[in-house]
Amino acid sequence: MADAKTADAKTVLEFIKKNDVQMLDLRFTDLPGLWHHISYPVSQLHESSFEEGFGMDGSSIRGWAAINESDMLLIPDPSTYMLDPFTEVSTLVMTCDVIDPVTKQRYDRDPRYIAKKAEMYLNSTALADTAYFGAEAEFFIFDNVRFDQREQHGFYFIDAEEGRWNSGREENNLGYRPRYKEGYFPVPPTDHYQDLRSEMVMTMIKCGLDVECHHHEVATGGQTEIDLKYDSLVRSADHMMLYKYIVKNVANQYGKTVTFMPKPIFQDNGSGMHTHQSLWKGGKPLFAGDGYAGLSQMALWYLGGLIKHGPALAAIIAPTTNSYKRLVPGFEAPVNLAYSRRNRSAACRIPMYSASPKAKRVEFRPPDPSSNPYMAFAAMLMAGLDGVENKLDPGQPLDKDIYDLGPEELAKVPSMPGSLEAALEALEKDHAFLLKGDVFTEELLSTYIDYKRSKEVDAMRLRPHPYEFALYYDI
């Protein structure tokens, strides 16, 4: 990946010539957060292309334009260029911004534009000039997955080399498998995927990503975490899109399949995307101070914003019906809208690994990797900034073990919504903080809520669940 500070159109064209690139691949993101692409012979790329763009039809992209306003322009961002590590033909990849060809304005439903507007709004406040985000996305590695839904049947079946639930297989069954909820940090051979994860990491480094570490996660089924170093909001979201692309393709080369679905396995831990956040100005960190856990007053107000707007944020940072199979009270899930320096059941945690002011940050734990990173990071920043601007008190820290709290004490702790439907209702009621600076628009949020209700909430409501047959067939 390019150096964002130095790359321009000429840099890209020189790189193409030097590396004998044959194809150009342009990438963009739909509203739910899936990467899309279109490819051209590299001869189609000229210096003027970085201003004039490439035409495309946006009518079939989820959450985008209607058929009568479908023409869009993709403008390549030269700071994102890289060679695709998976194509046989030498292919240059660039992430694009989406432009309306009639107005020549940025397209409001382009998630990357939402993230850019969040950064612009931050600068307009003069509170800070940079928001750093570091996301810890978890995922599962399976050998095989089958699923289908028809009028008269519905099922899924997962098979994984590391899953205890496939231990009935006779062939190649050597017995080393993590127990449910005991997958944290075992060495090989119980950890089956050390080499696969390392291959993922080396590919990320080759593509310009800055990787901090990788390890097995708590669940069975090859649950994994690979941590990228923090970066500015848009760059961090760009990196997360590339991260997912690399992970899926390396796994595919090994004959495996990866899912970022938050809760694919019953009775085992789900996958989160804990997101570390901090504000800086003039190269200096603003979250370090002499308050609770070494936080500044600004950081505490930022926490107040995340906590107040947590239910509304849920619709964007935990945006699937499956997300709420993970966010269930009483199962170590970060559903409690409070903050703590150590309690991992609190939605906001303050990492205490380092006393350095530069390391002082806030970790928001409810997000999961099914979210669109551009929209999720932008929404969290807007919630935090609302807390700072309005000096929102985050309340008292939740340092007790959540399981030691009595019913009356627990009832005082607000919590995340229990379903996508409830999260969407919360977003409808509380979204003024997202509209500041036109970062999100009423039209965009309405489109998003309608899409989620019709395509996901209602679609799930209409279909019989397989477990309902176990519960009710003989009723």
C-alpha positions as CSV (number, residue, x, y, z in Angstrom):
1,M,0.0,0.0,0.0
2,A,1.1,3.5,-0.7
3,D,2.4,6.2,1.6
4,A,-0.6,8.5,2.0
5,K,1.7,11.5,2.5
6,T,3.6,11.2,-0.8
7,A,1.5,9.2,-3.3
8,D,0.0,11.1,-6.3
9,A,-1.1,10.2,-9.8
10,K,2.5,10.4,-11.2
11,T,3.7,8.1,-8.4
12,V,1.1,5.5,-9.3
13,L,1.8,5.7,-13.1
14,E,5.6,5.3,-12.4
15,F,4.9,2.3,-10.2
16,I,2.7,0.7,-12.9
17,K,5.5,1.1,-15.5
18,K,8.3,-0.1,-13.1
19,N,6.3,-3.3,-12.1
20,D,4.9,-4.2,-15.5
21,V,1.3,-4.0,-14.2
22,Q,-1.3,-5.3,-16.6
23,M,-4.7,-4.7,-14.9
24,L,-6.3,-2.0,-12.9
25,D,-8.8,-3.0,-10.2
26,L,-11.0,-0.3,-8.6
27,R,-12.6,-1.0,-5.2
28,F,-15.6,0.6,-3.4
29,T,-17.9,-0.3,-0.5
30,D,-21.6,-0.7,-0.3
31,L,-23.8,0.4,2.6
32,P,-23.7,-2.9,4.5
33,G,-19.9,-3.0,4.2
34,L,-19.1,-5.4,1.4
35,W,-16.2,-4.6,-1.0
36,H,-16.9,-4.4,-4.7
37,H,-14.6,-4.0,-7.7
38,I,-14.4,-3.4,-11.4
39,S,-11.3,-4.1,-13.5
40,Y,-9.8,-2.4,-16.6
41,P,-6.7,-2.9,-18.7
42,V,-4.1,-0.7,-17.1
43,S,-3.8,1.3,-20.4
44,Q,-7.2,2.9,-19.4
45,L,-5.6,4.7,-16.5
46,H,-4.2,8.2,-17.2
47,E,-3.2,11.1,-15.0
48,S,-6.5,12.7,-15.9
49,S,-8.3,9.6,-14.5
50,F,-7.7,10.7,-11.0
51,E,-9.9,13.7,-11.6
52,E,-12.3,12.5,-14.3
53,G,-12.8,9.0,-12.8
54,F,-14.4,5.8,-14.3
55,G,-18.1,5.4,-15.0
56,M,-20.1,2.6,-13.3
57,D,-23.7,1.6,-12.7
58,G,-24.7,2.0,-9.0
59,S,-28.3,0.8,-9.3
60,S,-27.5,-2.8,-8.2
61,I,-25.3,-1.9,-5.3
62,R,-27.1,-2.5,-1.9
63,G,-28.5,0.7,-0.4
64,W,-27.4,2.8,-3.3
65,A,-29.1,4.7,-6.2
66,A,-32.4,3.9,-7.9
67,I,-32.3,2.7,-11.5
68,N,-33.2,6.2,-12.8
69,E,-30.2,7.8,-11.1
70,S,-27.7,4.9,-11.4
71,D,-24.7,6.5,-13.1
72,M,-21.7,7.0,-10.8
73,L,-18.1,7.9,-11.1
74,L,-15.3,6.1,-9.3
75,I,-12.3,8.4,-8.5
76,P,-9.2,6.4,-7.6
77,D,-7.4,7.5,-4.4
78,P,-3.6,7.3,-5.3
79,S,-2.7,6.9,-1.6
80,T,-4.2,3.4,-1.5
81,Y,-2.5,1.7,-4.4
82,M,-1.0,-1.8,-4.0
83,L,-0.4,-4.9,-6.0
84,D,-3.0,-7.6,-5.5
85,P,-1.2,-10.6,-4.0
86,F,-3.8,-13.1,-5.2
87,T,-4.2,-12.5,-9.0
88,E,-2.2,-14.4,-11.6
89,V,-2.2,-11.3,-13.8
90,S,-0.2,-8.4,-12.3
91,T,-3.1,-6.2,-11.0
92,L,-2.9,-2.8,-9.3
93,V,-5.7,-2.1,-6.7
94,M,-6.9,1.3,-5.6
95,T,-9.7,2.3,-3.3
96,C,-12.1,4.8,-4.8
97,D,-14.3,7.7,-3.8
98,V,-17.8,7.8,-5.4
99,I,-18.9,10.9,-7.3
100,D,-22.3,11.9,-8.7
101,P,-21.6,12.7,-12.4
102,V,-24.4,15.3,-12.6
103,T,-23.6,17.4,-9.5
104,K,-19.9,16.5,-9.4
105,Q,-20.3,16.2,-5.7
106,R,-19.4,13.3,-3.4
107,Y,-22.1,10.7,-3.2
108,D,-23.8,10.8,0.3
109,R,-24.3,7.0,0.4
110,D,-20.6,6.2,-0.2
111,P,-19.5,5.0,3.3
112,R,-16.0,6.2,2.7
113,Y,-17.3,9.7,2.2
114,I,-19.2,9.5,5.5
115,A,-15.8,8.6,7.2
116,K,-14.1,11.5,5.5
117,K,-16.9,13.9,6.6
118,A,-16.4,12.7,10.2
119,E,-12.7,13.7,10.0
120,M,-13.6,17.1,8.5
121,Y,-16.2,17.7,11.2
122,L,-13.5,16.8,13.9
123,N,-11.2,19.5,12.4
124,S,-14.1,22.0,12.3
125,T,-14.6,21.7,16.0
126,A,-11.0,22.7,16.8
127,L,-11.2,20.2,19.7
128,A,-8.6,17.9,17.9
129,D,-7.1,17.4,14.5
130,T,-6.8,13.6,14.4
131,A,-8.9,10.7,15.6
132,Y,-7.0,7.4,15.8
133,F,-8.8,4.1,15.6
134,G,-7.4,0.6,16.2
135,A,-9.8,-2.2,15.6
136,E,-9.4,-5.8,16.8
137,A,-11.4,-7.9,14.3
138,E,-12.0,-11.6,15.2
139,F,-13.1,-14.3,12.8
140,F,-13.6,-18.1,12.5
141,I,-11.7,-20.5,10.2
142,F,-13.9,-23.4,9.0
143,D,-13.2,-26.4,6.7
144,N,-16.7,-26.5,5.2
145,V,-20.0,-24.8,5.6
146,R,-23.4,-25.6,4.1
147,F,-26.5,-23.6,4.5
148,D,-29.8,-23.2,2.7
149,Q,-33.3,-21.7,3.2
150,R,-36.3,-22.7,1.1
151,E,-40.0,-22.8,1.6
152,Q,-40.0,-26.3,3.1
153,H,-36.5,-26.5,4.7
154,G,-33.8,-24.4,6.4
155,F,-30.5,-25.5,7.8
156,Y,-26.8,-24.8,8.3
157,F,-23.9,-27.2,9.0
158,I,-20.4,-26.2,9.9
159,D,-17.4,-28.5,9.8
160,A,-14.0,-27.4,11.2
161,E,-10.8,-29.2,11.8
162,E,-10.5,-27.6,15.2
163,G,-14.1,-28.0,16.3
164,R,-15.0,-30.4,19.1
165,W,-18.4,-30.9,17.4
166,N,-16.7,-32.9,14.5
167,S,-15.0,-35.3,16.8
168,G,-17.1,-38.2,15.5
169,R,-15.0,-38.2,12.3
170,E,-12.7,-41.2,12.1
171,E,-10.3,-40.0,9.4
172,N,-7.4,-37.7,10.4
173,N,-8.7,-37.2,13.9
174,L,-5.7,-36.8,16.2
175,G,-7.7,-35.4,19.1
176,Y,-6.0,-32.1,19.7
177,R,-8.9,-29.6,19.9
178,P,-9.6,-26.7,22.2
179,R,-12.5,-27.2,24.5
180,Y,-15.4,-24.8,24.3
181,K,-14.4,-21.3,25.6
182,E,-10.8,-22.6,26.2
183,G,-9.2,-21.6,23.0
184,Y,-7.2,-18.7,24.3
185,F,-3.5,-19.0,23.5
186,P,-2.9,-22.8,23.3
187,V,0.3,-23.8,21.5
188,P,0.2,-26.2,18.5
189,P,-0.9,-28.8,17.9
190,T,-4.0,-27.7,19.8
191,D,-3.7,-24.4,17.9
192,H,-4.1,-25.8,14.4
193,Y,-3.7,-22.5,12.5
194,Q,-0.3,-20.9,13.6
195,D,1.1,-21.2,10.1
196,L,-2.1,-20.1,8.4
197,R,-2.3,-17.0,10.5
198,S,1.3,-16.3,9.9
199,E,0.7,-16.5,6.2
200,M,-2.2,-14.0,6.6
201,V,0.1,-11.7,8.5
202,M,2.9,-11.9,6.0
203,T,0.5,-11.1,3.2
204,M,-0.8,-8.1,5.1
205,I,2.7,-6.8,5.6
206,K,3.4,-7.3,1.9
207,C,0.4,-5.2,1.2
208,G,1.6,-2.4,3.5
209,L,-0.5,-3.1,6.6
210,D,1.2,-2.6,10.0
211,V,0.5,-5.8,12.0
212,E,1.0,-5.9,15.8
213,C,0.3,-9.5,16.6
214,H,-1.9,-12.6,15.9
215,H,-3.2,-15.3,18.2
216,H,-5.9,-18.0,18.7
217,E,-9.1,-16.6,20.3
218,V,-11.3,-18.1,23.0
219,A,-13.7,-20.1,20.9
220,T,-13.2,-23.3,19.1
221,G,-13.5,-23.6,15.3
222,G,-10.2,-21.8,14.7
223,Q,-11.4,-18.4,16.1
224,T,-8.6,-15.9,15.4
225,E,-7.6,-12.4,16.1
226,I,-5.0,-10.4,14.1
227,D,-4.3,-6.9,15.4
228,L,-3.4,-4.0,13.1
229,K,-1.7,-0.9,14.4
230,Y,-4.0,2.1,14.9
231,D,-4.3,4.8,12.2
232,S,-6.4,7.8,11.4
233,L,-10.1,7.1,10.9
234,V,-10.4,6.8,7.1
235,R,-7.0,5.0,6.8
236,S,-8.0,2.5,9.6
237,A,-11.3,1.8,7.8
238,D,-9.4,1.3,4.5
239,H,-7.1,-1.1,6.3
240,M,-10.0,-3.1,7.7
241,M,-11.5,-3.6,4.2
242,L,-8.1,-4.9,3.0
243,Y,-7.7,-7.0,6.1
244,K,-10.9,-8.9,5.4
245,Y,-10.0,-9.3,1.8
246,I,-6.6,-10.8,2.7
247,V,-7.9,-13.1,5.4
248,K,-10.6,-14.6,3.2
249,N,-8.3,-15.1,0.2
250,V,-5.4,-16.7,2.1
251,A,-7.8,-19.0,3.8
252,N,-9.3,-19.9,0.4
253,Q,-5.9,-20.8,-0.9
254,Y,-5.5,-23.2,2.0
255,G,-8.8,-24.8,1.3
256,K,-10.4,-23.1,4.3
257,T,-13.3,-20.7,4.6
258,V,-13.4,-17.6,6.9
259,T,-16.5,-15.9,8.4
260,F,-16.7,-12.5,10.1
261,M,-20.3,-13.4,11.2
262,P,-20.3,-12.5,14.9
263,K,-22.0,-15.7,16.3
264,P,-21.8,-18.7,14.1
265,I,-21.4,-21.3,16.8
266,F,-23.9,-22.1,19.6
267,Q,-22.6,-22.1,23.2
268,D,-19.2,-20.7,22.2
269,N,-17.8,-17.2,22.2
270,G,-18.7,-14.8,19.4
271,S,-16.4,-12.6,17.4
272,G,-16.1,-8.9,18.3
273,M,-14.3,-5.9,16.9
274,H,-13.1,-4.1,20.0
275,T,-12.3,-0.6,18.8
276,H,-9.6,1.6,20.4
277,Q,-10.0,5.3,20.0
278,S,-8.2,8.5,20.9
279,L,-8.1,12.2,20.0
280,W,-4.8,14.1,19.2
281,K,-4.0,17.7,18.4
282,G,-0.7,19.0,17.0
283,G,0.9,15.6,17.5
284,K,0.0,15.5,21.2
285,P,-2.4,13.0,22.8
286,L,-5.5,14.5,24.4
287,F,-6.8,11.5,26.4
288,A,-4.1,11.3,29.0
289,G,-4.7,13.1,32.3
290,D,-5.0,12.7,36.1
291,G,-8.6,11.4,36.1
292,Y,-9.8,7.9,36.5
293,A,-7.4,5.3,35.0
294,G,-5.1,8.1,33.9
295,L,-7.7,9.7,31.6
296,S,-8.2,13.4,30.8
297,Q,-11.5,15.1,31.3
298,M,-11.9,15.1,27.5
299,A,-11.6,11.4,27.5
300,L,-14.2,11.0,30.2
301,W,-16.6,13.2,28.3
302,Y,-15.9,11.2,25.2
303,L,-16.8,8.0,27.2
304,G,-20.0,9.8,28.2
305,G,-21.0,10.2,24.5
306,L,-20.3,6.6,23.7
307,I,-22.4,5.5,26.7
308,K,-25.3,7.9,26.1
309,H,-25.6,7.0,22.4
310,G,-24.7,3.3,22.8
311,P,-28.2,2.0,22.0
312,A,-28.3,4.1,18.8
313,L,-24.7,3.2,17.8
314,A,-25.7,-0.5,18.1
315,A,-27.6,-0.3,14.8
316,I,-24.4,0.6,13.0
317,I,-21.6,-1.1,15.1
318,A,-23.5,-4.4,15.7
319,P,-25.7,-4.2,12.5
320,T,-26.9,-7.8,12.0
321,T,-29.6,-9.9,13.6
322,N,-26.8,-12.4,14.4
323,S,-24.9,-9.6,16.3
324,Y,-27.5,-10.0,19.1
325,K,-26.7,-13.7,19.5
326,R,-23.3,-12.4,20.8
327,L,-24.6,-9.4,22.7
328,V,-26.5,-11.4,25.4
329,P,-26.4,-10.3,29.1
330,G,-24.7,-12.8,31.4
331,F,-22.3,-14.4,28.9
332,E,-19.3,-12.1,29.3
333,A,-20.6,-10.0,26.5
334,P,-19.9,-6.2,26.7
335,V,-23.6,-5.2,27.0
336,N,-23.3,-2.9,30.0
337,L,-23.2,0.7,29.1
338,A,-20.5,1.7,31.6
339,Y,-16.8,2.1,31.7
340,S,-14.0,0.3,33.6
341,R,-10.3,-0.1,33.6
342,R,-10.5,-3.9,33.7
343,N,-14.1,-5.2,33.7
344,R,-14.6,-6.7,30.2
345,S,-18.3,-6.9,30.6
346,A,-18.4,-3.1,30.5
347,A,-18.9,-1.6,27.0
348,C,-16.0,0.8,27.5
349,R,-12.7,-0.3,28.8
350,I,-9.5,1.7,29.5
351,P,-6.5,-0.4,28.7
352,M,-3.8,-0.2,31.4
353,Y,-0.9,-1.9,29.6
354,S,1.2,1.2,29.4
355,A,1.6,4.4,31.4
356,S,2.7,6.4,28.4
357,P,0.4,9.3,27.6
358,K,0.6,8.3,23.9
359,A,-0.9,4.9,24.8
360,K,-3.9,6.3,26.7
361,R,-7.1,5.5,24.8
362,V,-10.7,4.2,25.1
363,E,-11.7,0.8,24.0
364,F,-15.3,0.4,22.9
365,R,-16.2,-3.3,23.0
366,P,-19.7,-3.8,21.6
367,P,-18.8,-3.5,17.8
368,D,-18.4,-6.6,15.8
369,P,-16.7,-7.3,12.4
370,S,-20.0,-7.6,10.5
371,S,-20.1,-3.8,10.6
372,N,-19.1,-1.4,7.9
373,P,-15.9,0.1,9.3
374,Y,-16.3,3.5,7.6
375,M,-19.8,4.0,9.1
376,A,-18.9,2.3,12.4
377,F,-15.8,4.4,13.1
378,A,-17.5,7.6,11.9
379,A,-20.6,7.0,14.2
380,M,-18.4,6.3,17.3
381,L,-16.4,9.4,16.7
382,M,-19.6,11.5,16.4
383,A,-20.9,10.0,19.6
384,G,-17.7,10.7,21.4
385,L,-17.5,14.2,20.1
386,D,-21.0,14.9,21.2
387,G,-20.0,13.8,24.7
388,V,-17.0,16.3,24.6
389,E,-19.1,19.1,23.2
390,N,-21.9,18.7,25.7
391,K,-19.6,17.6,28.6
392,L,-21.6,14.4,29.2
393,D,-20.8,12.7,32.5
394,P,-20.1,9.0,32.0
395,G,-21.2,8.2,35.6
396,Q,-19.3,6.0,38.0
397,P,-17.0,3.3,36.7
398,L,-18.2,-0.3,36.9
399,D,-15.2,-1.9,38.5
400,K,-17.1,-4.6,40.4
401,D,-17.6,-8.1,38.9
402,I,-20.9,-7.8,37.1
403,Y,-22.0,-11.2,38.5
404,D,-21.6,-9.8,42.1
405,L,-24.1,-7.0,41.5
406,G,-27.5,-7.4,43.1
407,P,-30.7,-7.0,41.0
408,E,-31.3,-3.4,42.2
409,E,-27.7,-2.3,41.5
410,L,-27.6,-4.1,38.1
411,A,-30.9,-2.4,37.1
412,K,-29.2,1.0,37.4
413,V,-26.7,0.1,34.7
414,P,-28.0,0.8,31.2
415,S,-27.4,-1.8,28.5
416,M,-27.1,-2.3,24.8
417,P,-30.3,-3.3,22.9
418,G,-31.2,-6.9,22.8
419,S,-32.1,-7.1,19.1
420,L,-31.4,-5.4,15.8
421,E,-35.0,-4.3,15.8
422,A,-34.6,-2.5,19.1
423,A,-31.3,-1.0,17.9
424,L,-32.9,0.4,14.8
425,E,-35.7,1.9,16.9
426,A,-33.0,3.6,19.2
427,L,-31.3,5.0,16.1
428,E,-34.6,6.5,14.8
429,K,-35.1,8.2,18.2
430,D,-31.5,9.3,18.7
431,H,-29.5,10.4,15.7
432,A,-29.1,14.2,15.9
433,F,-25.5,13.7,17.0
434,L,-24.8,11.9,13.7
435,L,-26.2,14.8,11.6
436,K,-23.7,17.4,12.7
437,G,-21.6,18.6,9.9
438,D,-23.8,16.6,7.5
439,V,-21.6,13.6,8.4
440,F,-24.7,11.3,8.2
441,T,-27.8,12.6,6.6
442,E,-31.5,12.0,7.3
443,E,-31.9,10.4,3.9
444,L,-28.9,8.1,4.4
445,L,-30.1,7.0,7.8
446,S,-33.6,6.5,6.6
447,T,-32.3,4.4,3.7
448,Y,-30.1,2.3,6.1
449,I,-32.9,1.7,8.6
450,D,-35.4,0.7,5.9
451,Y,-32.9,-1.6,4.3
452,K,-32.1,-3.3,7.6
453,R,-35.8,-3.7,8.5
454,S,-36.9,-5.1,5.2
455,K,-33.9,-7.2,4.2
456,E,-32.9,-8.6,7.6
457,V,-35.3,-8.0,10.5
458,D,-38.5,-8.8,8.6
459,A,-36.8,-11.5,6.6
460,M,-35.8,-13.3,9.8
461,R,-39.2,-12.8,11.4
462,L,-41.0,-14.4,8.4
463,R,-39.0,-17.7,8.5
464,P,-39.5,-20.6,10.8
465,H,-36.3,-21.3,12.8
466,P,-35.0,-24.9,12.9
467,Y,-35.0,-24.9,16.7
468,E,-38.8,-24.1,16.7
469,F,-39.3,-27.6,15.3
470,A,-37.6,-29.1,18.4
471,L,-39.7,-26.8,20.7
472,Y,-43.1,-27.0,19.0
473,Y,-43.5,-29.8,16.5
474,D,-45.3,-32.1,18.9
475,I,-47.3,-29.4,20.6
